[in-house]
Amino acid sequence: TITAATAARPAVGIAAMLLAPVEVAQSLGAPIRATVVGAAMTGTDFLRPEMGPIWAAEKVLRRVGLAVEAMDVIELHEVTAVETLGGIRNGAWTGLLSRINPLGGALAFGNPWGMTGIRMVGSAITALERVQGKYALVTLSAGDGQSCALIVKRGET
């Protein structure tokens, strides 16, 4: 059941992230915390919203030739607890629970509209640095059945 207690609350936030080619960042002397490995978007049956982020993740993982088990950190968009737990179960990610949202997710922080993606990518990179991991997977439900996923690699390519 989805209730106010099991859904991410709307939140206010502001964030910025600089994305640039590695060569440009190096020429500016900017630290390179992570590089983008790949991204994918999917459309999902709106009656199965829990699967959108999972299907987007599977698509990007196939595209870049990696398995979900290679991900050291997974930022799974938590719109509601029911959808999140359903996606974890139906996506066969129950063995990866310690890697999912290690710094907390939208159920803990709220869902800051307009900056959720940046918050999630930033959290994934910070978590990668903490665990000295290599890859992070970030998933996002974009509404109306749309979902996207991004894989980042810690440090320079």
FENRA-V87092 format. One record per pair of residues at least 24 apart in sequence whose ideal C-beta (glycine too) atoms are under 10 Angstrom apart, sorted by the first residue. I is the first residue (numbers start at 1). J is the second residue. D is the distance in whole Angstrom. If there is no record, write none. Layout:
# FENRA-V87092
i->I j->J d->D
i->I j->J d->D
This chain:
# FENRA-V87092
i->1 j->80 d->10
i->1 j->81 d->10
i->1 j->82 d->7
i->2 j->79 d->9
i->2 j->80 d->5
i->2 j->81 d->8
i->2 j->82 d->6
i->2 j->83 d->8
i->3 j->80 d->9
i->3 j->81 d->9
i->3 j->82 d->9
i->5 j->81 d->9
i->5 j->107 d->10
i->6 j->78 d->10
i->6 j->80 d->6
i->6 j->81 d->4
i->6 j->82 d->6
i->6 j->83 d->9
i->6 j->84 d->9
i->6 j->85 d->10
i->6 j->107 d->8
i->7 j->78 d->9
i->7 j->79 d->7
i->7 j->80 d->5
i->7 j->81 d->7
i->7 j->82 d->9
i->7 j->83 d->9
i->7 j->106 d->9
i->7 j->107 d->8
i->7 j->111 d->9
i->8 j->77 d->9
i->8 j->78 d->6
i->8 j->79 d->6
i->8 j->80 d->7
i->8 j->81 d->9
i->8 j->83 d->10
i->8 j->84 d->9
i->8 j->105 d->8
i->8 j->106 d->4
i->8 j->107 d->5
i->8 j->108 d->9
i->8 j->109 d->8
i->8 j->110 d->6
i->8 j->111 d->4
i->8 j->112 d->10
i->8 j->116 d->9
i->9 j->106 d->8
i->9 j->107 d->9
i->9 j->109 d->9
i->9 j->110 d->5
i->9 j->111 d->7
i->9 j->112 d->10
i->10 j->110 d->7
i->10 j->111 d->6
i->10 j->112 d->8
i->10 j->113 d->6
i->11 j->106 d->8
i->11 j->109 d->7
i->11 j->110 d->3
i->11 j->111 d->6
i->11 j->112 d->4
i->11 j->113 d->8
i->11 j->115 d->9
i->11 j->116 d->9
i->11 j->119 d->9
i->12 j->110 d->8
i->12 j->112 d->6
i->12 j->113 d->8
i->12 j->114 d->9
i->12 j->115 d->9
i->13 j->109 d->8
i->13 j->110 d->8
i->13 j->111 d->9
i->13 j->112 d->3
i->13 j->113 d->8
i->13 j->114 d->8
i->13 j->115 d->5
i->13 j->116 d->8
i->13 j->118 d->9
i->13 j->119 d->7
i->14 j->112 d->8
i->14 j->114 d->8
i->14 j->115 d->6
i->14 j->118 d->9
i->15 j->112 d->8
i->15 j->114 d->9
i->15 j->115 d->4
i->15 j->116 d->9
i->15 j->117 d->9
i->15 j->118 d->4
i->15 j->119 d->6
i->15 j->121 d->9
i->15 j->122 d->7
i->16 j->115 d->9
i->16 j->118 d->7
i->16 j->122 d->10
i->17 j->115 d->9
i->17 j->117 d->9
i->17 j->118 d->5
i->17 j->119 d->10
i->17 j->121 d->7
i->17 j->122 d->7
i->17 j->125 d->9
i->19 j->121 d->10
i->22 j->156 d->6
i->22 j->157 d->6
i->25 j->156 d->9
i->26 j->156 d->8
i->31 j->155 d->10
i->31 j->156 d->10
i->32 j->154 d->10
i->32 j->155 d->6
i->32 j->156 d->5
i->32 j->157 d->9
i->33 j->121 d->10
i->33 j->122 d->9
i->33 j->125 d->5
i->33 j->126 d->8
i->33 j->128 d->8
i->33 j->129 d->7
i->33 j->152 d->9
i->33 j->154 d->7
i->33 j->155 d->7
i->33 j->156 d->10
i->34 j->121 d->8
i->34 j->122 d->10
i->34 j->124 d->8
i->34 j->125 d->5
i->34 j->126 d->10
i->34 j->128 d->7
i->34 j->129 d->9
i->34 j->135 d->10
i->34 j->136 d->8
i->34 j->151 d->10
i->34 j->152 d->4
i->34 j->153 d->6
i->34 j->154 d->5
i->34 j->155 d->7
i->34 j->156 d->9
i->34 j->157 d->10
i->35 j->151 d->10
i->35 j->152 d->7
i->35 j->153 d->5
i->35 j->154 d->8
i->35 j->155 d->7
i->35 j->156 d->6
i->35 j->157 d->5
i->36 j->121 d->9
i->36 j->150 d->7
i->36 j->151 d->7
i->36 j->152 d->6
i->36 j->153 d->8
i->36 j->157 d->10
i->37 j->63 d->9
i->37 j->64 d->5
i->37 j->65 d->10
i->37 j->66 d->8
i->37 j->134 d->10
i->37 j->135 d->7
i->37 j->136 d->9
i->37 j->137 d->9
i->37 j->150 d->8
i->37 j->151 d->4
i->37 j->152 d->6
i->37 j->153 d->5
i->37 j->157 d->9
i->38 j->62 d->10
i->38 j->63 d->5
i->38 j->64 d->4
i->38 j->65 d->9
i->38 j->66 d->9
i->38 j->137 d->10
i->38 j->149 d->9
i->38 j->150 d->8
i->38 j->151 d->5
i->38 j->152 d->9
i->38 j->153 d->10
i->39 j->63 d->8
i->39 j->64 d->9
i->39 j->138 d->9
i->39 j->148 d->7
i->39 j->149 d->7
i->39 j->150 d->5
i->39 j->151 d->7
i->39 j->152 d->10
i->40 j->64 d->9
i->40 j->139 d->10
i->40 j->147 d->9
i->40 j->148 d->7
i->40 j->149 d->5
i->40 j->150 d->8
i->40 j->151 d->9
i->41 j->140 d->9
i->41 j->142 d->8
i->41 j->146 d->7
i->41 j->147 d->7
i->41 j->148 d->5
i->41 j->149 d->8
i->42 j->142 d->10
i->42 j->145 d->9
i->42 j->146 d->7
i->42 j->147 d->5
i->42 j->148 d->8
i->42 j->149 d->8
i->43 j->142 d->10
i->43 j->144 d->9
i->43 j->145 d->5
i->43 j->146 d->6
i->43 j->147 d->8
i->44 j->141 d->8
i->44 j->142 d->10
i->44 j->144 d->9
i->44 j->145 d->4
i->44 j->146 d->7
i->44 j->147 d->6
i->45 j->145 d->7
i->46 j->143 d->10
i->46 j->144 d->7
i->46 j->145 d->5
i->46 j->146 d->10
i->47 j->145 d->9
i->48 j->83 d->9
i->48 j->86 d->9
i->48 j->87 d->9
i->48 j->90 d->9
i->48 j->145 d->9
i->49 j->79 d->7
i->49 j->80 d->8
i->49 j->82 d->9
i->49 j->83 d->5
i->49 j->86 d->9
i->49 j->87 d->9
i->49 j->141 d->7
i->49 j->143 d->9
i->49 j->144 d->10
i->49 j->145 d->7
i->49 j->147 d->9
i->50 j->79 d->9
i->50 j->80 d->9
i->50 j->82 d->7
i->50 j->83 d->4
i->50 j->84 d->7
i->50 j->85 d->8
i->50 j->86 d->4
i->50 j->87 d->4
i->50 j->88 d->9
i->50 j->89 d->9
i->50 j->90 d->7
i->50 j->91 d->9
i->50 j->141 d->9
i->51 j->83 d->9
i->51 j->86 d->8
i->51 j->87 d->6
i->51 j->90 d->6
i->51 j->91 d->7
i->51 j->147 d->8
i->52 j->77 d->9
i->52 j->79 d->9
i->52 j->83 d->9
i->52 j->87 d->8
i->52 j->139 d->8
i->52 j->140 d->9
i->52 j->141 d->5
i->52 j->142 d->8
i->52 j->143 d->10
i->52 j->145 d->7
i->52 j->146 d->7
i->52 j->147 d->3
i->52 j->148 d->9
i->52 j->149 d->10
i->53 j->77 d->6
i->53 j->78 d->10
i->53 j->79 d->9
i->53 j->83 d->9
i->53 j->84 d->9
i->53 j->87 d->6
i->53 j->88 d->10
i->53 j->91 d->8
i->53 j->137 d->10
i->53 j->138 d->9
i->53 j->139 d->3
i->53 j->140 d->7
i->53 j->141 d->6
i->53 j->142 d->10
i->53 j->147 d->5
i->53 j->148 d->8
i->53 j->149 d->7
i->54 j->86 d->9
i->54 j->87 d->5
i->54 j->88 d->8
i->54 j->89 d->10
i->54 j->90 d->7
i->54 j->91 d->4
i->54 j->92 d->9
i->54 j->93 d->7
i->54 j->139 d->7
i->54 j->147 d->8
i->54 j->149 d->9
i->55 j->87 d->9
i->55 j->91 d->8
i->55 j->139 d->9
i->55 j->147 d->7
i->55 j->149 d->9
i->56 j->137 d->10
i->56 j->138 d->10
i->56 j->139 d->6
i->56 j->140 d->8
i->56 j->141 d->9
i->56 j->142 d->9
i->56 j->146 d->9
i->56 j->147 d->4
i->56 j->148 d->5
i->56 j->149 d->4
i->56 j->150 d->9
i->57 j->87 d->9
i->57 j->91 d->7
i->57 j->93 d->9
i->57 j->137 d->6
i->57 j->138 d->9
i->57 j->139 d->5
i->57 j->147 d->9
i->57 j->148 d->9
i->57 j->149 d->4
i->57 j->150 d->9
i->57 j->151 d->9
i->58 j->91 d->8
i->58 j->149 d->8
i->59 j->147 d->9
i->59 j->148 d->9
i->59 j->149 d->7
i->60 j->137 d->8
i->60 j->138 d->10
i->60 j->139 d->9
i->60 j->148 d->8
i->60 j->149 d->4
i->60 j->150 d->7
i->60 j->151 d->6
i->61 j->135 d->10
i->61 j->137 d->8
i->61 j->149 d->8
i->61 j->151 d->7
i->63 j->149 d->10
i->63 j->151 d->9
i->64 j->135 d->9
i->64 j->151 d->6
i->64 j->153 d->10
i->66 j->135 d->7
i->66 j->137 d->9
i->66 j->151 d->7
i->66 j->153 d->10
i->68 j->92 d->9
i->68 j->93 d->7
i->68 j->95 d->10
i->68 j->96 d->7
i->68 j->99 d->9
i->68 j->135 d->10
i->68 j->137 d->7
i->69 j->93 d->10
i->69 j->95 d->8
i->69 j->96 d->7
i->69 j->99 d->9
i->70 j->133 d->10
i->70 j->134 d->8
i->70 j->135 d->6
i->70 j->137 d->9
i->70 j->151 d->9
i->71 j->96 d->8
i->71 j->99 d->6
i->71 j->100 d->10
i->71 j->124 d->9
i->71 j->128 d->10
i->71 j->133 d->8
i->71 j->134 d->9
i->71 j->135 d->5
i->71 j->136 d->6
i->71 j->137 d->4
i->71 j->138 d->10
i->71 j->151 d->8
i->72 j->99 d->6
i->72 j->102 d->9
i->72 j->124 d->10
i->72 j->127 d->8
i->72 j->128 d->6
i->72 j->131 d->6
i->72 j->132 d->8
i->72 j->133 d->3
i->72 j->134 d->6
i->72 j->135 d->6
i->72 j->136 d->7
i->72 j->137 d->9
i->72 j->154 d->8
i->73 j->99 d->6
i->73 j->100 d->8
i->73 j->101 d->9
i->73 j->102 d->6
i->73 j->103 d->9
i->73 j->123 d->8
i->73 j->124 d->5
i->73 j->125 d->9
i->73 j->126 d->9
i->73 j->127 d->4
i->73 j->128 d->5
i->73 j->129 d->10
i->73 j->130 d->9
i->73 j->131 d->7
i->73 j->133 d->6
i->73 j->134 d->10
i->73 j->135 d->8
i->73 j->136 d->4
i->73 j->137 d->7
i->73 j->138 d->9
i->73 j->152 d->9
i->73 j->154 d->9
i->74 j->98 d->10
i->74 j->99 d->5
i->74 j->100 d->5
i->74 j->101 d->7
i->74 j->102 d->9
i->74 j->124 d->8
i->74 j->127 d->9
i->74 j->135 d->10
i->74 j->136 d->7
i->74 j->137 d->5
i->74 j->138 d->8
i->74 j->139 d->8
i->74 j->149 d->10
i->75 j->99 d->10
i->75 j->100 d->8
i->75 j->101 d->6
i->75 j->102 d->9
i->75 j->103 d->9
i->75 j->105 d->7
i->75 j->106 d->10
i->75 j->117 d->10
i->75 j->119 d->9
i->75 j->120 d->4
i->75 j->121 d->7
i->75 j->122 d->9
i->75 j->123 d->6
i->75 j->124 d->4
i->75 j->125 d->10
i->75 j->127 d->8
i->75 j->136 d->7
i->75 j->137 d->7
i->75 j->138 d->4
i->75 j->139 d->7
i->75 j->140 d->9
i->75 j->149 d->10
i->75 j->150 d->9
i->75 j->152 d->10
i->76 j->100 d->5
i->76 j->101 d->6
i->76 j->105 d->7
i->76 j->106 d->9
i->76 j->120 d->9
i->76 j->137 d->8
i->76 j->138 d->8
i->76 j->139 d->5
i->76 j->140 d->9
i->76 j->141 d->10
i->76 j->149 d->10
i->77 j->101 d->9
i->77 j->105 d->7
i->77 j->106 d->7
i->77 j->111 d->9
i->77 j->116 d->7
i->77 j->117 d->9
i->77 j->120 d->7
i->77 j->138 d->8
i->77 j->139 d->5
i->77 j->140 d->5
i->77 j->141 d->5
i->77 j->142 d->9
i->77 j->147 d->8
i->77 j->148 d->9
i->77 j->149 d->10
i->78 j->104 d->9
i->78 j->105 d->4
i->78 j->106 d->4
i->78 j->107 d->5
i->78 j->108 d->8
i->78 j->109 d->9
i->78 j->111 d->8
i->78 j->120 d->10
i->78 j->139 d->10
i->78 j->141 d->9
i->79 j->105 d->10
i->79 j->106 d->7
i->79 j->107 d->9
i->79 j->111 d->7
i->79 j->116 d->10
i->79 j->140 d->10
i->79 j->141 d->5
i->79 j->143 d->9
i->80 j->106 d->9
i->80 j->107 d->8
i->80 j->141 d->10
i->81 j->107 d->6
i->83 j->141 d->8
i->84 j->141 d->10
i->87 j->139 d->8
i->87 j->141 d->9
i->87 j->147 d->10
i->91 j->139 d->10
i->96 j->137 d->10
i->98 j->131 d->10
i->99 j->127 d->9
i->99 j->131 d->9
i->99 j->133 d->9
i->99 j->136 d->9
i->99 j->137 d->9
i->100 j->137 d->10
i->100 j->139 d->10
i->101 j->127 d->9
i->102 j->126 d->9
i->102 j->127 d->5
i->102 j->128 d->10
i->102 j->130 d->8
i->102 j->131 d->8
i->102 j->133 d->10
i->102 j->136 d->10
i->103 j->127 d->5
i->103 j->130 d->8
i->106 j->141 d->10
i->111 j->141 d->10
i->116 j->140 d->7
i->116 j->141 d->9
i->116 j->142 d->9
i->117 j->142 d->9
i->117 j->148 d->8
i->117 j->150 d->8
i->120 j->150 d->9
i->121 j->150 d->7
i->121 j->152 d->7
i->124 j->150 d->8
i->124 j->151 d->10
i->124 j->152 d->6
i->124 j->154 d->10
i->125 j->152 d->6
i->125 j->153 d->10
i->125 j->154 d->7
i->125 j->155 d->10
i->127 j->154 d->10
i->128 j->152 d->7
i->128 j->153 d->8
i->128 j->154 d->4
i->128 j->155 d->9
i->129 j->154 d->7
i->129 j->155 d->9
